[in-house]
């Protein structure tokens, strides 16, 4: 009888054959979180599962720490992630990890999170659980112009609007059916604050599973959108005067079957335990550095501003604060069972961001960091004097500032690994430099005949 990995390979192959699967997608994500894959006939599945399939790392969009002369990235599928495509049932998808010459590759985002979760589980007996609420626009292109897919109606507050939701009900119901078919469960869908902007609430799970499913979810959304001639955009801020795309993170920390965050005796009234408050303390302490991973693009920082939307607000955090059921806070505690980090946008790589966020929270627990009293205000209306008087920090205003904070933060860099952090910081500083070398339409309009 086969044992261990061999038994798992045999059982997975049997399931593929019984399901009439003919092709397998072995997918990894690059440093930006973009999925990369090869399609392998199921007749080659045993070889794929044992030996992996090769990729030229330098050809990947973020180069994955490689030069052209280096050996292949080899992806080994995680057999526990198998998902048969609901829209193409002869094809199965697997999340995969990267090896190079038989060794783990320090630039593989999934491996970074997986190893850190394993370490936390082995050393502390803890499990990190996360749910994600991704937002996206449905768009269409006309020449070089980009427009929302459905013509905006005269709705001053389009969020939750039933008429707007009903225009794309078939799309959303099909997506929900797909999630249910996979056993992943989308809890709710709604029309968001922007025209043709939607949000899906994905049920929480262990962090690695959540990241895998989130990656697949974006793949499914993009596929479904393309079938009706739309483009699904997860860009953090695709329009100047419309809300951005967030990916709010709902998190909890568990010891076996016990959630460590709730405590009904909480005197502040949030229903949080001392452990929960210390975790928040860690998030507040490290927010200015981990935001380089939860808001990882130049464009991300055009979302992290106060106001600037046709609906009156961007719903994005600006200040390093926490509070109750208050969406102007960076950390929102709507329930003592979990809390929400609102820094993440829809372009983030969840594997990297969750590694950093967990490291920040655990530092808070280990060092008993007091987050201070909660904030009850509308943070968008506080003046600079208010902020200074109360000692409230501001999140970085741009990507360069964020990655500069990241490279100084030993708690976060230790979790990510020095090799990876150095590469990520260098890559993101290059992105910032490239952005600044481009002359924008705004500059031309303003300065062409200046002064």
N, C-alpha and C positions, 0 to 999 in steps of 0.2 A: 504493500500500500504506500502511495506517495505521502510525504509528510511536509509540513511547513509551507514554504513558498511554492514548492512543486504541487502540493495538494490544492493550494489556492488557485494556481494557474489552471489546473485541470478542471476545477469546479467552475471557474469563470468562463473557460472555453466551452464547457457544457452548456452554460446559460446562454452564451452567444449563439451557439448552434441551435438550441431549442427555440430561440427567439428569431431565428432566420436572419441573423445579422451577417452581413457580407463584408462590411468595412469597419475599421476602427480608427478613430481620431486620437492620437497621442498628443496632448496639448500642454505646453508650459506657458508661463507669462514672462514677458520681458520686464525690465526694471520699471517701465512706466505702467505696467499692468496689462499691456496689450497681449491678447492670446496669439500664440504661434503653434502651428501643428503640422503634422504629416498624416496622410491617410494611408492606412496599411490594410491589405486584404486580410480577412479573418483567417485565411489559410496560413498566414505568417504570424498569427497572434502569439504562438508559443515562443517564437524567436524574439518578438517584440517584448514580451513580458520578462524574458530572461536576459536578453542582451541590449534591449532598447533600440532606438533609431537615432541616427546622427543628424546634426544640424551644423552648419557653418556659423559659429557664433558671431563673427565679424559682420556677417550679412544681416543679422538681426538689427532692428532699428536702434537699439541702445548698445549694441556691440557686446553686451554681456561680459565685459572685462576681457575681451579677446582681441588679438591682432590677427591679420590674415594668415600668418604662418602657423598658428596654433591648432592642435587637434580638435576634433569635433566635440560639440556639446552632444551628449547622449541622454535622451529622455527615457526614463523608466516609469511606466504607468503605475499609479497607485490603484490596485485592483479593486479596492473598496469604494472607488468613486464612480464606478460604471453607471452611465446614463444613456439609455437608448433615445435618440432624437425623436421627440414626439411627431415632428413633421417629416421625418425621413427614417422610417423604422428599420431600414436595412443597415443603419449606421449607429455605432455606439461611440460614446465620448468618454475619455479618461483624463483626469488631471495627472500630470507627471512631474517628476523631479529631475533635475539635471545632474549628471555625473560627467567628469572629464577624466579619461584614463582610469576609470573605476573608482574615482574618489568624488565625494560631494563637492559641488562647485560653490564657492562662497558668494557668488553673485546671483544665485537662484533664489528669488523672493519666497517661493513656497518652502524651500528647504530652511531658510532663515527662520520663518515663523514656526515650522514644524519642530525644529531643533530647540527653539526657545520654549515652546509649549511643553516639550518632553522634559526639558530641564526643570521647569517650574513644577511639573507633575511629580517628577522623581524626588526633587529636593524639598518641596513644600506640600505635596499632595493636593494641589489646587488645579481646578479646571476653569478656564475662561470661556464664558458664553457670550455670544454677540448676535444681535439682529441688525440688519441694514435697511434703511429706507431710501433707495435710490430714486432720484428724480431725473427726468429727461424731457427734451423737446422733440416733437415730430416736426420736421422741416421739409421744405422743397427748394430746389434751386431753379432759378431762371437766369440763364447765362452765368454771369459772375455774381449775381445777387442771391441772397439767401432770405427766405420768407418762412413764416410759420405755416404749417401744413393746412390748417383750417383758417379761413379769414376771421380775424378777431371780431367779436360782436361787441356791442356797446355795454359791456359789463364792467363796472368800475371795480368790482371785487369778484373776479372770476373763480377764485378758489372754491372748490366743492360744488361748483355750478352744475346742476343736473343736465341742463340742455347741452352744455359743452361736453360733459362726460358722455352723454348719449351719442354724440357724433362719432366717437371712437369706441363704443361699447363692444362691438364685435372683436376689435383688436384686443381690448383689455380682457374680455372673457376668454378668448382663445389663449392668451398668455396665461391667464389664471388656470385654465384647464390643463395646459402643459405642465405647470408647476405641480398641480395635484396629481397628474399622471406619474410624475417622477417621485411623488411622495414628499415634496418639499414644502408645499403649502404657502400660497400668497394670502395674507390675512385680510388685506383690503387694497382697493385701488381708488384713486381720486384724481380729479382735475385740479391742477395746482394754480398758483397765482399768475403764471404767465399764460398767454394764449397758446394752445396746443402743447401745454406742459403737463406732465403726469407724474404721479408717484405710486409706487407699489411697496407695500409693507411686507417684507419677507420674514417669516417666523424665525426666531432665534435658534441657535444651535451652538455646538462647540465651535470655537473660533476657526479652526482649519476647515471644517465642513462649510461654515458660512462663507468663507473666502472662495472656496471652490464653486459653491453654488452661485455666488454673486458674479463670478467670472462667466459662468455658463449663462446666467440670466441676461447679462448684457449681450452675449452672443445671440440669444433667442430674441431679444427685443430688436436688435439690428436686423435679424433675418425677417421677422414678421413685418417690420416697417418697410423693408425693401419690397415685400410682396404686394404692397399697396402703393408703391411708388414714392414712399417717404424716406427720409433720412432720420435715423434716431441719433440725437446729439446728447452726449453726456458732458459737453464742454461746460466748465464751471460758470462762465458768464458769456453766453453767445450774443447777447444784445445789451447795449448800453443802458437802456431805460426799462429793462424787464428783469424780473427776478432771476437769480442764478440757480444752478442745479446742485443741490446738496446731496449728501449721502449720510444722513444722521445715523450715528452708531449708538445702539442701546446695549448696555453691557452689564454683566453680573459676574461674580466670582464665587465658585463653589468648592466645597470640601466634601467629596463623595456626593451624597444626595442633598446636602444642605447648602442653601444659598446664604452666603456670609454677609449680605448687605442689609436685609431688613431687620428692624428692631422697633416694635411698637412703643417702647418706652422712651423714644427719642424726644428730648425736651424742645428741640427746635421745630418739631411737628412734621418733619419730612419722612419719618418712619425709617430712618437710617441707623445702622449700627455704628459703633466706633470704627470698625474696620472700613465701613463704607465711607465715612468722613475722611479717614486717613488716605484711602485710595483717591478720593477727590483732591485732597491736599497734594498728593503726588502729581496729579494731572495739572493742577494750577501751577505748581513749581516748574514743570517741564514743558508747559504748553507752547512757549515761544520757540522751543527747539523741535518738538515733535510735529508742529504744524507744517514743517518742511516736508513731511511725509503724508499728512492728512490733507494738505492743500499744496500739491506738488508742482504746480505749473505757474508760469508768469501770469496767466489769465486768472488763476485762483484768487489772487489778491484784489481783483476787481469785483469779486463776490464778497470778500470780507470787509465790507464797508457799511456804514450806517446810512439808511435811506437810499435814494437813487433809483426808485422803482415807480412805475406808473400806478402800482397798487398801494404805494405809501411806504413800503419797507422791503428790504432784501431778505429778511428772516435769517440773516447770517450773523454770527457773533463778531464782535470787534474787541471786546474787553475780556480779560482773564478773570472770570467771575463764575460763581455758581448760585443757583437759587431753586425755588420750588417749580411749580408748573408755570414757568415764565420763559417764553421763547426768545427773549432778548438776552438771556444768559448764555455763556459758553457751555456750561454744564447745567442741564435742566433735570431736576428731580421731580418727575411727575408721580412717581411711585417709589416706595422704599425698596421694592423688589429689584429695581435696576435704575440706572440713570443714563442720560443721553448726552453724548458729546456731539456738538453741532459744528465743529471746525471742519469736518471732512466734506469734501465735495465729490461730485460724481466722476471726476477724472482720477481719483486716487487709486493707488495700488493697495488693496486691503491687506495683503500679506505683510507688507512693510509697515503700514500705519498701525496695525494691531500689535505688531511686535513692539513698536515704540510706545504705544499707549499702555500696554500691559506692563512694560518695564517701568514707566513713569508711576503707574498706580501702585505697583509692588514696592517701589522706593518709598512712596508715601506711607505704606503699611509698616515697612521695616523701620523707618525712622519716625513713625508716629507724627507725621506732618499735619498740623492743624490747619484746615482750610479757612479758619476764621468764620465770622457770622455770614449767613447767607444774605444775598441781595434780593430785595423785593421790588426795586424800581424798574421803570422802563429805561433800560441802559442807553437807548438811543437818544434820550433827552437830557442826559447828564452833561454838565459843562466841564470844560477842562479844569476849572477850579474844584468842582465836585470830585473829579477823578484824583486830582493831586492830593486833596485833603484826606481822601479815604484810602490812598495808597494803591489804587487800582491800576494794574499794568494793562498795556495795550498789546494786542497781537501784532506780529510783524506786518509792516505795510507793503512788503514786496518779497519776492522769492529770494533775492540775494541776502536780505536781512535774516530771513528764516534759516537758510542753510549755514550762515555764519554762526547763528545760535546753535544749530545742530552740531557742528563740528567741535564745539566747546563742551558739549554735554556728555560726560563720561557714562552716565547711566544709560542713555540711549545708544551711544556708540558701542558700548560693551555688548548690548543686546543684539545689535545689528552685525557686529564684527567690524574691526578696524579696516580690513581690506575693503569691505563693501562700502563703509561710510566714506572713506577717502575717495573712492570711485564715484559714489553718488553725489557728493559735494562738488567734485570737479565737473561732473556732467551737468549739474544744475547751474553752476556758475557760468558754464559755457552757454547754456540755454539763455540765461539772463543777458550775457554779453551779445549774443546773436540778436535778441529782441531789441537791444538798444542800438544796434547798428542799422536797423531798418527805419527808413523815413516813412512815417505814417501819413495818412490822408489828413489827419488833424493838424499835423505840423505844416503840411503844404498849404492848407486852407488858412492857417493862422499867420504864417511867416513868409509866404512867397513874395509879397510886396512890402514886407516889414523893414524899417518902421515907416 
